[in-house]
Amino acid sequence: MTNGLQAPGLQRATATEIAEAVRIGGAGVRSGNMPKFGSDVIDQHQLDSVVRYVLYLQHPRDRGGQPLGHLGPVAEGLAAWGGALLLTVAFVRWIGKRSE
């Protein structure tokens, strides 16, 4: 459908590449497997909003601590519990003594 063209990954795309992929779809040099959306479908203001959102996704604001790969609060809680368990085991081994 697009002669094997591939769109750049979202983590590395520039604003121009994003807008080009939306406007000319699979017909562009750097765009990929996507239909084209002309100005009759998506106006310039909407296109600017899409570009800003994709650029935001490259570096999202993570509220609430370390992102840990953007896996969510469950993974962060699991990592905290695992770290606390390791510290507890290390502390118990440090204060305990072996009986002979």
DACOR-V853652 format. One line per field, one symbol per residue. phi: phi as a letter, one per 40 degrees, with the letter a starting at -180 (. if undefined). A space follows every 10 residues. Layout:
phi->???
This chain:
phi->.bfgcbcccc cbcccccccc cccbfccccb cbcaccbccc cbcccccccc ccccccccac ccchhccfgf chcccccccc cccccccccc ccccccbccb
